[in-house]
Amino acid sequence: MYEITRDEGQQNYKKESMVQYERQLEELRKEKQDYVQKIDLLQHSIRVLEEKKSEFCYSTGGHTWVHDREYGLYGETFTYCEMCKKEG
Ligand SMILES: [Zn+2]
């Protein structure tokens, strides 16, 4: 009869635990991947809508450009449309 020594028992326990850890990690990584894909999709939708908004602003009388200076000692000037916030 084959007897499992204490060391072997511990090794098996460890191996099984590792498999379970790996399974849980795999689940979390998969879930994370799903969110990353959703964020990509949202980012794309946001960009498309921003573009549409800007196009709409342009085709309904044009942008209303405003020049402003950023806060801070070395604030640089920047230009944006007062209506649609598009940066110029
Ligand atoms: Zn505009």
PDB file of the backbone (N, CA, C, O) and the ligand in Angstrom, with CONECT records:
HET     ZN  A 101       1
ATOM      1  N   MET A   1       0.829  -1.209   0.000  1.00  0.00           N
ATOM      2  CA  MET A   1       0.000   0.000   0.000  1.00  0.00           C
ATOM      3  C   MET A   1       0.867   1.266   0.000  1.00  0.00           C
ATOM      4  O   MET A   1       1.866   1.371   0.711  1.00  0.00           O
ATOM      5  N   TYR A   2       0.452   2.176  -0.797  1.00  0.00           N
ATOM      6  CA  TYR A   2       1.239   3.412  -0.930  1.00  0.00           C
ATOM      7  C   TYR A   2       0.744   4.440   0.079  1.00  0.00           C
ATOM      8  O   TYR A   2      -0.443   4.765   0.133  1.00  0.00           O
ATOM      9  N   GLU A   3       1.657   4.930   0.854  1.00  0.00           N
ATOM     10  CA  GLU A   3       1.261   5.899   1.877  1.00  0.00           C
ATOM     11  C   GLU A   3       1.746   7.296   1.499  1.00  0.00           C
ATOM     12  O   GLU A   3       2.886   7.486   1.074  1.00  0.00           O
ATOM     13  N   ILE A   4       0.886   8.227   1.660  1.00  0.00           N
ATOM     14  CA  ILE A   4       1.282   9.600   1.367  1.00  0.00           C
ATOM     15  C   ILE A   4       2.004  10.182   2.581  1.00  0.00           C
ATOM     16  O   ILE A   4       1.454  10.246   3.680  1.00  0.00           O
ATOM     17  N   THR A   5       3.194  10.586   2.364  1.00  0.00           N
ATOM     18  CA  THR A   5       3.953  11.180   3.471  1.00  0.00           C
ATOM     19  C   THR A   5       3.422  12.582   3.747  1.00  0.00           C
ATOM     20  O   THR A   5       2.670  13.145   2.952  1.00  0.00           O
ATOM     21  N   ARG A   6       3.809  13.111   4.841  1.00  0.00           N
ATOM     22  CA  ARG A   6       3.345  14.439   5.233  1.00  0.00           C
ATOM     23  C   ARG A   6       3.794  15.492   4.199  1.00  0.00           C
ATOM     24  O   ARG A   6       3.054  16.408   3.843  1.00  0.00           O
ATOM     25  N   ASP A   7       5.017  15.316   3.748  1.00  0.00           N
ATOM     26  CA  ASP A   7       5.573  16.246   2.755  1.00  0.00           C
ATOM     27  C   ASP A   7       4.788  16.217   1.454  1.00  0.00           C
ATOM     28  O   ASP A   7       4.462  17.256   0.880  1.00  0.00           O
ATOM     29  N   GLU A   8       4.488  14.989   0.997  1.00  0.00           N
ATOM     30  CA  GLU A   8       3.731  14.853  -0.256  1.00  0.00           C
ATOM     31  C   GLU A   8       2.339  15.440  -0.116  1.00  0.00           C
ATOM     32  O   GLU A   8       1.833  16.091  -1.030  1.00  0.00           O
ATOM     33  N   GLY A   9       1.718  15.202   1.045  1.00  0.00           N
ATOM     34  CA  GLY A   9       0.392  15.746   1.308  1.00  0.00           C
ATOM     35  C   GLY A   9       0.405  17.248   1.228  1.00  0.00           C
ATOM     36  O   GLY A   9      -0.492  17.869   0.658  1.00  0.00           O
ATOM     37  N   GLN A  10       1.428  17.818   1.803  1.00  0.00           N
ATOM     38  CA  GLN A  10       1.549  19.271   1.791  1.00  0.00           C
ATOM     39  C   GLN A  10       1.785  19.791   0.367  1.00  0.00           C
ATOM     40  O   GLN A  10       1.244  20.819  -0.039  1.00  0.00           O
ATOM     41  N   GLN A  11       2.605  19.048  -0.370  1.00  0.00           N
ATOM     42  CA  GLN A  11       2.881  19.435  -1.760  1.00  0.00           C
ATOM     43  C   GLN A  11       1.601  19.414  -2.593  1.00  0.00           C
ATOM     44  O   GLN A  11       1.332  20.327  -3.374  1.00  0.00           O
ATOM     45  N   ASN A  12       0.800  18.324  -2.403  1.00  0.00           N
ATOM     46  CA  ASN A  12      -0.464  18.226  -3.145  1.00  0.00           C
ATOM     47  C   ASN A  12      -1.395  19.370  -2.774  1.00  0.00           C
ATOM     48  O   ASN A  12      -2.019  19.989  -3.635  1.00  0.00           O
ATOM     49  N   TYR A  13      -1.477  19.638  -1.478  1.00  0.00           N
ATOM     50  CA  TYR A  13      -2.339  20.716  -0.999  1.00  0.00           C
ATOM     51  C   TYR A  13      -1.911  22.041  -1.633  1.00  0.00           C
ATOM     52  O   TYR A  13      -2.733  22.852  -2.059  1.00  0.00           O
ATOM     53  N   LYS A  14      -0.602  22.222  -1.675  1.00  0.00           N
ATOM     54  CA  LYS A  14      -0.067  23.450  -2.257  1.00  0.00           C
ATOM     55  C   LYS A  14      -0.414  23.551  -3.748  1.00  0.00           C
ATOM     56  O   LYS A  14      -0.841  24.598  -4.234  1.00  0.00           O
ATOM     57  N   LYS A  15      -0.215  22.423  -4.465  1.00  0.00           N
ATOM     58  CA  LYS A  15      -0.504  22.424  -5.906  1.00  0.00           C
ATOM     59  C   LYS A  15      -1.970  22.730  -6.183  1.00  0.00           C
ATOM     60  O   LYS A  15      -2.293  23.514  -7.075  1.00  0.00           O
ATOM     61  N   GLU A  16      -2.859  22.099  -5.403  1.00  0.00           N
ATOM     62  CA  GLU A  16      -4.290  22.341  -5.602  1.00  0.00           C
ATOM     63  C   GLU A  16      -4.643  23.804  -5.307  1.00  0.00           C
ATOM     64  O   GLU A  16      -5.452  24.415  -6.005  1.00  0.00           O
ATOM     65  N   SER A  17      -4.030  24.339  -4.276  1.00  0.00           N
ATOM     66  CA  SER A  17      -4.275  25.749  -3.941  1.00  0.00           C
ATOM     67  C   SER A  17      -3.826  26.660  -5.072  1.00  0.00           C
ATOM     68  O   SER A  17      -4.509  27.623  -5.419  1.00  0.00           O
ATOM     69  N   MET A  18      -2.678  26.346  -5.637  1.00  0.00           N
ATOM     70  CA  MET A  18      -2.155  27.143  -6.753  1.00  0.00           C
ATOM     71  C   MET A  18      -3.123  27.127  -7.933  1.00  0.00           C
ATOM     72  O   MET A  18      -3.352  28.150  -8.579  1.00  0.00           O
ATOM     73  N   VAL A  19      -3.689  25.949  -8.203  1.00  0.00           N
ATOM     74  CA  VAL A  19      -4.658  25.830  -9.299  1.00  0.00           C
ATOM     75  C   VAL A  19      -5.862  26.717  -9.020  1.00  0.00           C
ATOM     76  O   VAL A  19      -6.382  27.375  -9.921  1.00  0.00           O
ATOM     77  N   GLN A  20      -6.307  26.732  -7.749  1.00  0.00           N
ATOM     78  CA  GLN A  20      -7.467  27.558  -7.408  1.00  0.00           C
ATOM     79  C   GLN A  20      -7.137  29.052  -7.504  1.00  0.00           C
ATOM     80  O   GLN A  20      -7.938  29.848  -7.995  1.00  0.00           O
ATOM     81  N   TYR A  21      -5.962  29.407  -7.033  1.00  0.00           N
ATOM     82  CA  TYR A  21      -5.536  30.809  -7.159  1.00  0.00           C
ATOM     83  C   TYR A  21      -5.533  31.219  -8.629  1.00  0.00           C
ATOM     84  O   TYR A  21      -6.036  32.277  -9.007  1.00  0.00           O
ATOM     85  N   GLU A  22      -4.948  30.344  -9.439  1.00  0.00           N
ATOM     86  CA  GLU A  22      -4.811  30.640 -10.864  1.00  0.00           C
ATOM     87  C   GLU A  22      -6.179  30.780 -11.512  1.00  0.00           C
ATOM     88  O   GLU A  22      -6.378  31.640 -12.370  1.00  0.00           O
ATOM     89  N   ARG A  23      -7.133  29.929 -11.100  1.00  0.00           N
ATOM     90  CA  ARG A  23      -8.481  29.985 -11.651  1.00  0.00           C
ATOM     91  C   ARG A  23      -9.151  31.333 -11.313  1.00  0.00           C
ATOM     92  O   ARG A  23      -9.775  31.973 -12.160  1.00  0.00           O
ATOM     93  N   GLN A  24      -8.995  31.732 -10.043  1.00  0.00           N
ATOM     94  CA  GLN A  24      -9.589  33.007  -9.614  1.00  0.00           C
ATOM     95  C   GLN A  24      -8.941  34.187 -10.335  1.00  0.00           C
ATOM     96  O   GLN A  24      -9.613  35.126 -10.762  1.00  0.00           O
ATOM     97  N   LEU A  25      -7.621  34.109 -10.456  1.00  0.00           N
ATOM     98  CA  LEU A  25      -6.906  35.182 -11.158  1.00  0.00           C
ATOM     99  C   LEU A  25      -7.374  35.279 -12.604  1.00  0.00           C
ATOM    100  O   LEU A  25      -7.562  36.370 -13.142  1.00  0.00           O
ATOM    101  N   GLU A  26      -7.556  34.117 -13.222  1.00  0.00           N
ATOM    102  CA  GLU A  26      -7.985  34.066 -14.618  1.00  0.00           C
ATOM    103  C   GLU A  26      -9.347  34.748 -14.768  1.00  0.00           C
ATOM    104  O   GLU A  26      -9.577  35.498 -15.717  1.00  0.00           O
ATOM    105  N   GLU A  27     -10.251  34.474 -13.811  1.00  0.00           N
ATOM    106  CA  GLU A  27     -11.572  35.095 -13.833  1.00  0.00           C
ATOM    107  C   GLU A  27     -11.472  36.613 -13.745  1.00  0.00           C
ATOM    108  O   GLU A  27     -12.112  37.339 -14.506  1.00  0.00           O
ATOM    109  N   LEU A  28     -10.654  37.078 -12.802  1.00  0.00           N
ATOM    110  CA  LEU A  28     -10.496  38.526 -12.617  1.00  0.00           C
ATOM    111  C   LEU A  28      -9.861  39.174 -13.841  1.00  0.00           C
ATOM    112  O   LEU A  28     -10.260  40.266 -14.246  1.00  0.00           O
ATOM    113  N   ARG A  29      -8.873  38.501 -14.430  1.00  0.00           N
ATOM    114  CA  ARG A  29      -8.227  39.063 -15.626  1.00  0.00           C
ATOM    115  C   ARG A  29      -9.216  39.164 -16.773  1.00  0.00           C
ATOM    116  O   ARG A  29      -9.206  40.130 -17.537  1.00  0.00           O
ATOM    117  N   LYS A  30     -10.067  38.158 -16.883  1.00  0.00           N
ATOM    118  CA  LYS A  30     -11.071  38.155 -17.940  1.00  0.00           C
ATOM    119  C   LYS A  30     -12.050  39.320 -17.727  1.00  0.00           C
ATOM    120  O   LYS A  30     -12.395  40.044 -18.661  1.00  0.00           O
ATOM    121  N   GLU A  31     -12.485  39.477 -16.464  1.00  0.00           N
ATOM    122  CA  GLU A  31     -13.408  40.566 -16.142  1.00  0.00           C
ATOM    123  C   GLU A  31     -12.762  41.908 -16.441  1.00  0.00           C
ATOM    124  O   GLU A  31     -13.399  42.804 -16.995  1.00  0.00           O
ATOM    125  N   LYS A  32     -11.479  42.044 -16.068  1.00  0.00           N
ATOM    126  CA  LYS A  32     -10.756  43.288 -16.332  1.00  0.00           C
ATOM    127  C   LYS A  32     -10.702  43.555 -17.835  1.00  0.00           C
ATOM    128  O   LYS A  32     -10.913  44.684 -18.280  1.00  0.00           O
ATOM    129  N   GLN A  33     -10.418  42.512 -18.611  1.00  0.00           N
ATOM    130  CA  GLN A  33     -10.324  42.637 -20.067  1.00  0.00           C
ATOM    131  C   GLN A  33     -11.650  43.142 -20.638  1.00  0.00           C
ATOM    132  O   GLN A  33     -11.674  43.967 -21.551  1.00  0.00           O
ATOM    133  N   ASP A  34     -12.769  42.622 -20.073  1.00  0.00           N
ATOM    134  CA  ASP A  34     -14.092  43.075 -20.519  1.00  0.00           C
ATOM    135  C   ASP A  34     -14.263  44.577 -20.274  1.00  0.00           C
ATOM    136  O   ASP A  34     -14.773  45.302 -21.128  1.00  0.00           O
ATOM    137  N   TYR A  35     -13.829  45.031 -19.096  1.00  0.00           N
ATOM    138  CA  TYR A  35     -13.944  46.458 -18.787  1.00  0.00           C
ATOM    139  C   TYR A  35     -13.056  47.301 -19.703  1.00  0.00           C
ATOM    140  O   TYR A  35     -13.462  48.364 -20.170  1.00  0.00           O
ATOM    141  N   VAL A  36     -11.848  46.817 -19.951  1.00  0.00           N
ATOM    142  CA  VAL A  36     -10.932  47.542 -20.835  1.00  0.00           C
ATOM    143  C   VAL A  36     -11.567  47.716 -22.211  1.00  0.00           C
ATOM    144  O   VAL A  36     -11.474  48.781 -22.822  1.00  0.00           O
ATOM    145  N   GLN A  37     -12.219  46.645 -22.693  1.00  0.00           N
ATOM    146  CA  GLN A  37     -12.889  46.736 -23.997  1.00  0.00           C
ATOM    147  C   GLN A  37     -14.033  47.746 -23.954  1.00  0.00           C
ATOM    148  O   GLN A  37     -14.234  48.517 -24.892  1.00  0.00           O
ATOM    149  N   LYS A  38     -14.790  47.728 -22.832  1.00  0.00           N
ATOM    150  CA  LYS A  38     -15.887  48.685 -22.693  1.00  0.00           C
ATOM    151  C   LYS A  38     -15.362  50.116 -22.694  1.00  0.00           C
ATOM    152  O   LYS A  38     -15.937  51.000 -23.329  1.00  0.00           O
ATOM    153  N   ILE A  39     -14.262  50.332 -21.976  1.00  0.00           N
ATOM    154  CA  ILE A  39     -13.670  51.675 -21.912  1.00  0.00           C
ATOM    155  C   ILE A  39     -13.223  52.117 -23.306  1.00  0.00           C
ATOM    156  O   ILE A  39     -13.429  53.268 -23.690  1.00  0.00           O
ATOM    157  N   ASP A  40     -12.617  51.210 -24.057  1.00  0.00           N
ATOM    158  CA  ASP A  40     -12.210  51.526 -25.435  1.00  0.00           C
ATOM    159  C   ASP A  40     -13.407  51.971 -26.258  1.00  0.00           C
ATOM    160  O   ASP A  40     -13.355  52.953 -26.998  1.00  0.00           O
ATOM    161  N   LEU A  41     -14.498  51.205 -26.104  1.00  0.00           N
ATOM    162  CA  LEU A  41     -15.712  51.496 -26.853  1.00  0.00           C
ATOM    163  C   LEU A  41     -16.269  52.865 -26.459  1.00  0.00           C
ATOM    164  O   LEU A  41     -16.664  53.657 -27.315  1.00  0.00           O
ATOM    165  N   LEU A  42     -16.294  53.131 -25.140  1.00  0.00           N
ATOM    166  CA  LEU A  42     -16.784  54.422 -24.642  1.00  0.00           C
ATOM    167  C   LEU A  42     -15.908  55.554 -25.167  1.00  0.00           C
ATOM    168  O   LEU A  42     -16.412  56.586 -25.608  1.00  0.00           O
ATOM    169  N   GLN A  43     -14.590  55.352 -25.115  1.00  0.00           N
ATOM    170  CA  GLN A  43     -13.660  56.371 -25.583  1.00  0.00           C
ATOM    171  C   GLN A  43     -13.922  56.695 -27.053  1.00  0.00           C
ATOM    172  O   GLN A  43     -13.891  57.854 -27.465  1.00  0.00           O
ATOM    173  N   HIS A  44     -14.178  55.656 -27.826  1.00  0.00           N
ATOM    174  CA  HIS A  44     -14.469  55.847 -29.245  1.00  0.00           C
ATOM    175  C   HIS A  44     -15.765  56.633 -29.418  1.00  0.00           C
ATOM    176  O   HIS A  44     -15.822  57.570 -30.215  1.00  0.00           O
ATOM    177  N   SER A  45     -16.820  56.250 -28.665  1.00  0.00           N
ATOM    178  CA  SER A  45     -18.105  56.941 -28.759  1.00  0.00           C
ATOM    179  C   SER A  45     -17.967  58.404 -28.360  1.00  0.00           C
ATOM    180  O   SER A  45     -18.561  59.282 -28.986  1.00  0.00           O
ATOM    181  N   ILE A  46     -17.175  58.668 -27.311  1.00  0.00           N
ATOM    182  CA  ILE A  46     -16.960  60.041 -26.856  1.00  0.00           C
ATOM    183  C   ILE A  46     -16.292  60.858 -27.958  1.00  0.00           C
ATOM    184  O   ILE A  46     -16.693  61.990 -28.230  1.00  0.00           O
ATOM    185  N   ARG A  47     -15.277  60.281 -28.589  1.00  0.00           N
ATOM    186  CA  ARG A  47     -14.557  60.995 -29.644  1.00  0.00           C
ATOM    187  C   ARG A  47     -15.482  61.315 -30.811  1.00  0.00           C
ATOM    188  O   ARG A  47     -15.465  62.426 -31.341  1.00  0.00           O
ATOM    189  N   VAL A  48     -16.290  60.332 -31.208  1.00  0.00           N
ATOM    190  CA  VAL A  48     -17.211  60.526 -32.328  1.00  0.00           C
ATOM    191  C   VAL A  48     -18.213  61.643 -32.004  1.00  0.00           C
ATOM    192  O   VAL A  48     -18.497  62.495 -32.846  1.00  0.00           O
ATOM    193  N   LEU A  49     -18.740  61.626 -30.782  1.00  0.00           N
ATOM    194  CA  LEU A  49     -19.732  62.626 -30.380  1.00  0.00           C
ATOM    195  C   LEU A  49     -19.103  64.021 -30.282  1.00  0.00           C
ATOM    196  O   LEU A  49     -19.722  65.013 -30.667  1.00  0.00           O
ATOM    197  N   GLU A  50     -17.878  64.092 -29.769  1.00  0.00           N
ATOM    198  CA  GLU A  50     -17.171  65.377 -29.704  1.00  0.00           C
ATOM    199  C   GLU A  50     -16.982  65.951 -31.107  1.00  0.00           C
ATOM    200  O   GLU A  50     -17.134  67.150 -31.339  1.00  0.00           O
ATOM    201  N   GLU A  51     -16.645  65.054 -32.031  1.00  0.00           N
ATOM    202  CA  GLU A  51     -16.445  65.464 -33.420  1.00  0.00           C
ATOM    203  C   GLU A  51     -17.758  65.991 -34.011  1.00  0.00           C
ATOM    204  O   GLU A  51     -17.777  67.012 -34.698  1.00  0.00           O
ATOM    205  N   LYS A  52     -18.859  65.274 -33.729  1.00  0.00           N
ATOM    206  CA  LYS A  52     -20.180  65.682 -34.219  1.00  0.00           C
ATOM    207  C   LYS A  52     -20.549  67.046 -33.655  1.00  0.00           C
ATOM    208  O   LYS A  52     -21.039  67.916 -34.375  1.00  0.00           O
ATOM    209  N   LYS A  53     -20.309  67.226 -32.354  1.00  0.00           N
ATOM    210  CA  LYS A  53     -20.640  68.477 -31.677  1.00  0.00           C
ATOM    211  C   LYS A  53     -19.885  69.636 -32.323  1.00  0.00           C
ATOM    212  O   LYS A  53     -20.450  70.698 -32.586  1.00  0.00           O
ATOM    213  N   SER A  54     -18.601  69.406 -32.572  1.00  0.00           N
ATOM    214  CA  SER A  54     -17.768  70.429 -33.183  1.00  0.00           C
ATOM    215  C   SER A  54     -18.218  70.736 -34.607  1.00  0.00           C
ATOM    216  O   SER A  54     -18.255  71.894 -35.024  1.00  0.00           O
ATOM    217  N   GLU A  55     -18.559  69.679 -35.350  1.00  0.00           N
ATOM    218  CA  GLU A  55     -19.057  69.854 -36.715  1.00  0.00           C
ATOM    219  C   GLU A  55     -20.356  70.663 -36.719  1.00  0.00           C
ATOM    220  O   GLU A  55     -20.558  71.545 -37.554  1.00  0.00           O
ATOM    221  N   PHE A  56     -21.216  70.341 -35.776  1.00  0.00           N
ATOM    222  CA  PHE A  56     -22.495  71.040 -35.657  1.00  0.00           C
ATOM    223  C   PHE A  56     -22.261  72.523 -35.380  1.00  0.00           C
ATOM    224  O   PHE A  56     -22.887  73.388 -35.993  1.00  0.00           O
ATOM    225  N   CYS A  57     -21.346  72.803 -34.442  1.00  0.00           N
ATOM    226  CA  CYS A  57     -21.012  74.179 -34.088  1.00  0.00           C
ATOM    227  C   CYS A  57     -20.497  74.920 -35.327  1.00  0.00           C
ATOM    228  O   CYS A  57     -20.890  76.054 -35.604  1.00  0.00           O
ATOM    229  N   TYR A  58     -19.608  74.246 -36.062  1.00  0.00           N
ATOM    230  CA  TYR A  58     -19.002  74.852 -37.250  1.00  0.00           C
ATOM    231  C   TYR A  58     -20.044  75.145 -38.331  1.00  0.00           C
ATOM    232  O   TYR A  58     -19.996  76.186 -38.986  1.00  0.00           O
ATOM    233  N   SER A  59     -20.990  74.210 -38.509  1.00  0.00           N
ATOM    234  CA  SER A  59     -21.952  74.344 -39.612  1.00  0.00           C
ATOM    235  C   SER A  59     -23.147  75.213 -39.240  1.00  0.00           C
ATOM    236  O   SER A  59     -24.009  75.466 -40.082  1.00  0.00           O
ATOM    237  N   THR A  60     -23.212  75.669 -38.010  1.00  0.00           N
ATOM    238  CA  THR A  60     -24.329  76.538 -37.612  1.00  0.00           C
ATOM    239  C   THR A  60     -23.808  77.899 -37.173  1.00  0.00           C
ATOM    240  O   THR A  60     -24.116  78.381 -36.083  1.00  0.00           O
ATOM    241  N   GLY A  61     -23.013  78.504 -38.044  1.00  0.00           N
ATOM    242  CA  GLY A  61     -22.540  79.863 -37.779  1.00  0.00           C
ATOM    243  C   GLY A  61     -21.066  79.954 -37.443  1.00  0.00           C
ATOM    244  O   GLY A  61     -20.522  81.050 -37.313  1.00  0.00           O
ATOM    245  N   GLY A  62     -20.428  78.834 -37.305  1.00  0.00           N
ATOM    246  CA  GLY A  62     -18.979  78.830 -37.047  1.00  0.00           C
ATOM    247  C   GLY A  62     -18.627  78.895 -35.571  1.00  0.00           C
ATOM    248  O   GLY A  62     -19.468  79.198 -34.726  1.00  0.00           O
ATOM    249  N   HIS A  63     -17.366  78.605 -35.281  1.00  0.00           N
ATOM    250  CA  HIS A  63     -16.896  78.620 -33.889  1.00  0.00           C
ATOM    251  C   HIS A  63     -16.746  80.064 -33.398  1.00  0.00           C
ATOM    252  O   HIS A  63     -16.558  80.988 -34.189  1.00  0.00           O
ATOM    253  N   THR A  64     -16.831  80.230 -32.096  1.00  0.00           N
ATOM    254  CA  THR A  64     -16.614  81.532 -31.471  1.00  0.00           C
ATOM    255  C   THR A  64     -15.313  81.450 -30.685  1.00  0.00           C
ATOM    256  O   THR A  64     -15.307  81.108 -29.503  1.00  0.00           O
ATOM    257  N   TRP A  65     -14.205  81.771 -31.363  1.00  0.00           N
ATOM    258  CA  TRP A  65     -12.883  81.598 -30.752  1.00  0.00           C
ATOM    259  C   TRP A  65     -12.606  82.613 -29.645  1.00  0.00           C
ATOM    260  O   TRP A  65     -12.873  83.808 -29.780  1.00  0.00           O
ATOM    261  N   VAL A  66     -12.070  82.100 -28.566  1.00  0.00           N
ATOM    262  CA  VAL A  66     -11.709  82.924 -27.423  1.00  0.00           C
ATOM    263  C   VAL A  66     -10.254  82.617 -27.073  1.00  0.00           C
ATOM    264  O   VAL A  66      -9.834  81.460 -27.088  1.00  0.00           O
ATOM    265  N   HIS A  67      -9.480  83.676 -26.755  1.00  0.00           N
ATOM    266  CA  HIS A  67      -8.088  83.462 -26.334  1.00  0.00           C
ATOM    267  C   HIS A  67      -8.016  83.631 -24.831  1.00  0.00           C
ATOM    268  O   HIS A  67      -8.559  84.585 -24.275  1.00  0.00           O
ATOM    269  N   ASP A  68      -7.350  82.709 -24.187  1.00  0.00           N
ATOM    270  CA  ASP A  68      -7.269  82.775 -22.734  1.00  0.00           C
ATOM    271  C   ASP A  68      -5.860  82.387 -22.295  1.00  0.00           C
ATOM    272  O   ASP A  68      -5.074  81.837 -23.065  1.00  0.00           O
ATOM    273  N   ARG A  69      -5.571  82.693 -21.037  1.00  0.00           N
ATOM    274  CA  ARG A  69      -4.258  82.344 -20.509  1.00  0.00           C
ATOM    275  C   ARG A  69      -4.448  81.369 -19.353  1.00  0.00           C
ATOM    276  O   ARG A  69      -5.307  81.565 -18.494  1.00  0.00           O
ATOM    277  N   GLU A  70      -3.641  80.328 -19.344  1.00  0.00           N
ATOM    278  CA  GLU A  70      -3.735  79.358 -18.254  1.00  0.00           C
ATOM    279  C   GLU A  70      -3.248  79.988 -16.964  1.00  0.00           C
ATOM    280  O   GLU A  70      -2.416  80.895 -16.973  1.00  0.00           O
ATOM    281  N   TYR A  71      -3.775  79.498 -15.862  1.00  0.00           N
ATOM    282  CA  TYR A  71      -3.337  80.007 -14.565  1.00  0.00           C
ATOM    283  C   TYR A  71      -1.902  79.554 -14.297  1.00  0.00           C
ATOM    284  O   TYR A  71      -1.430  78.560 -14.850  1.00  0.00           O
ATOM    285  N   GLY A  72      -1.230  80.305 -13.440  1.00  0.00           N
ATOM    286  CA  GLY A  72       0.137  79.921 -13.082  1.00  0.00           C
ATOM    287  C   GLY A  72       1.134  80.906 -13.610  1.00  0.00           C
ATOM    288  O   GLY A  72       0.833  81.706 -14.495  1.00  0.00           O
ATOM    289  N   LEU A  73       2.317  80.845 -13.064  1.00  0.00           N
ATOM    290  CA  LEU A  73       3.375  81.798 -13.371  1.00  0.00           C
ATOM    291  C   LEU A  73       3.709  81.832 -14.854  1.00  0.00           C
ATOM    292  O   LEU A  73       3.846  82.901 -15.449  1.00  0.00           O
ATOM    293  N   TYR A  74       3.839  80.633 -15.451  1.00  0.00           N
ATOM    294  CA  TYR A  74       4.213  80.553 -16.868  1.00  0.00           C
ATOM    295  C   TYR A  74       3.015  80.152 -17.720  1.00  0.00           C
ATOM    296  O   TYR A  74       3.147  79.436 -18.712  1.00  0.00           O
ATOM    297  N   GLY A  75       1.838  80.634 -17.305  1.00  0.00           N
ATOM    298  CA  GLY A  75       0.626  80.273 -18.021  1.00  0.00           C
ATOM    299  C   GLY A  75       0.721  80.569 -19.507  1.00  0.00           C
ATOM    300  O   GLY A  75       1.041  81.687 -19.911  1.00  0.00           O
ATOM    301  N   GLU A  76       0.445  79.570 -20.303  1.00  0.00           N
ATOM    302  CA  GLU A  76       0.495  79.761 -21.750  1.00  0.00           C
ATOM    303  C   GLU A  76      -0.886  80.132 -22.263  1.00  0.00           C
ATOM    304  O   GLU A  76      -1.905  79.797 -21.658  1.00  0.00           O
ATOM    305  N   THR A  77      -0.898  80.824 -23.384  1.00  0.00           N
ATOM    306  CA  THR A  77      -2.189  81.182 -23.953  1.00  0.00           C
ATOM    307  C   THR A  77      -2.752  79.999 -24.727  1.00  0.00           C
ATOM    308  O   THR A  77      -2.023  79.208 -25.326  1.00  0.00           O
ATOM    309  N   PHE A  78      -4.048  79.912 -24.693  1.00  0.00           N
ATOM    310  CA  PHE A  78      -4.684  78.864 -25.494  1.00  0.00           C
ATOM    311  C   PHE A  78      -5.989  79.408 -26.062  1.00  0.00           C
ATOM    312  O   PHE A  78      -6.567  80.367 -25.549  1.00  0.00           O
ATOM    313  N   THR A  79      -6.424  78.778 -27.116  1.00  0.00           N
ATOM    314  CA  THR A  79      -7.604  79.228 -27.844  1.00  0.00           C
ATOM    315  C   THR A  79      -8.651  78.124 -27.841  1.00  0.00           C
ATOM    316  O   THR A  79      -8.343  76.949 -28.039  1.00  0.00           O
ATOM    317  N   TYR A  80      -9.884  78.525 -27.612  1.00  0.00           N
ATOM    318  CA  TYR A  80     -10.953  77.522 -27.660  1.00  0.00           C
ATOM    319  C   TYR A  80     -12.249  78.186 -28.112  1.00  0.00           C
ATOM    320  O   TYR A  80     -12.397  79.406 -28.036  1.00  0.00           O
ATOM    321  N   CYS A  81     -13.170  77.375 -28.577  1.00  0.00           N
ATOM    322  CA  CYS A  81     -14.464  77.894 -28.995  1.00  0.00           C
ATOM    323  C   CYS A  81     -15.360  78.017 -27.766  1.00  0.00           C
ATOM    324  O   CYS A  81     -15.525  77.073 -26.993  1.00  0.00           O
ATOM    325  N   GLU A  82     -15.928  79.198 -27.612  1.00  0.00           N
ATOM    326  CA  GLU A  82     -16.763  79.482 -26.449  1.00  0.00           C
ATOM    327  C   GLU A  82     -18.030  78.618 -26.443  1.00  0.00           C
ATOM    328  O   GLU A  82     -18.578  78.305 -25.386  1.00  0.00           O
ATOM    329  N   MET A  83     -18.477  78.244 -27.635  1.00  0.00           N
ATOM    330  CA  MET A  83     -19.717  77.485 -27.744  1.00  0.00           C
ATOM    331  C   MET A  83     -19.525  75.989 -27.516  1.00  0.00           C
ATOM    332  O   MET A  83     -20.236  75.380 -26.717  1.00  0.00           O
ATOM    333  N   CYS A  84     -18.563  75.403 -28.222  1.00  0.00           N
ATOM    334  CA  CYS A  84     -18.438  73.938 -28.180  1.00  0.00           C
ATOM    335  C   CYS A  84     -17.193  73.466 -27.435  1.00  0.00           C
ATOM    336  O   CYS A  84     -16.958  72.265 -27.304  1.00  0.00           O
ATOM    337  N   LYS A  85     -16.395  74.420 -26.948  1.00  0.00           N
ATOM    338  CA  LYS A  85     -15.190  74.114 -26.164  1.00  0.00           C
ATOM    339  C   LYS A  85     -14.070  73.447 -26.965  1.00  0.00           C
ATOM    340  O   LYS A  85     -13.075  72.999 -26.395  1.00  0.00           O
ATOM    341  N   LYS A  86     -14.236  73.387 -28.270  1.00  0.00           N
ATOM    342  CA  LYS A  86     -13.181  72.824 -29.115  1.00  0.00           C
ATOM    343  C   LYS A  86     -11.932  73.682 -28.951  1.00  0.00           C
ATOM    344  O   LYS A  86     -12.018  74.910 -28.930  1.00  0.00           O
ATOM    345  N   GLU A  87     -10.776  73.041 -28.834  1.00  0.00           N
ATOM    346  CA  GLU A  87      -9.533  73.795 -28.721  1.00  0.00           C
ATOM    347  C   GLU A  87      -8.995  74.114 -30.105  1.00  0.00           C
ATOM    348  O   GLU A  87      -9.016  73.284 -31.014  1.00  0.00           O
ATOM    349  N   GLY A  88      -8.506  75.363 -30.237  1.00  0.00           N
ATOM    350  CA  GLY A  88      -8.044  75.801 -31.542  1.00  0.00           C
ATOM    351  C   GLY A  88      -6.547  75.762 -31.679  1.00  0.00           C
ATOM    352  O   GLY A  88      -6.014  76.106 -32.734  1.00  0.00           O
TER     353      GLY A  88
HETATM  354 ZN    ZN A 101     -17.414  75.707 -31.718  1.00  0.00          ZN2+
END
